[in-house]
């Protein structure tokens, strides 16, 4: 997966938006947007977004499977939970 390739200020972004979008869409660049010297956002391609969301979903599924495998079947009622938290 790519890393951020460049940064641009919000002021520069106003005048170069079309160029920035093109670089992200067609060049696969990840362009950081800074505001007051701090990174505020990153422009990425839809392809990168889909890859990141796919990776996130795979992690969620793996964590669900791990939790399901570790489930011992014991359940606690809401009243029992409240009582234990009150202690």
WONOR-V662902 format. One record per pair of residues at least 4 apart in sequence whose ideal C-beta (glycine too) atoms are under 6 Angstrom apart, sorted by the first residue. I is the first residue (numbers start at 0). J is the second residue. If there is no record, write none. Layout:
# WONOR-V662902
{{I & J} {I & J}}
This chain:
# WONOR-V662902
{{1 & 29} {3 & 29} {3 & 31} {4 & 28} {4 & 29} {5 & 30} {6 & 31} {6 & 33} {7 & 11} {7 & 12} {8 & 33} {9 & 34} {11 & 15} {12 & 16} {12 & 32} {15 & 19} {19 & 30} {19 & 42} {20 & 24} {21 & 25} {22 & 26} {22 & 28} {23 & 28} {23 & 42} {23 & 43} {23 & 44} {24 & 44} {27 & 44} {29 & 41} {29 & 43} {30 & 42} {31 & 38} {31 & 41} {32 & 39} {32 & 40} {33 & 38} {34 & 39} {43 & 47} {43 & 48} {75 & 79} {75 & 80}}
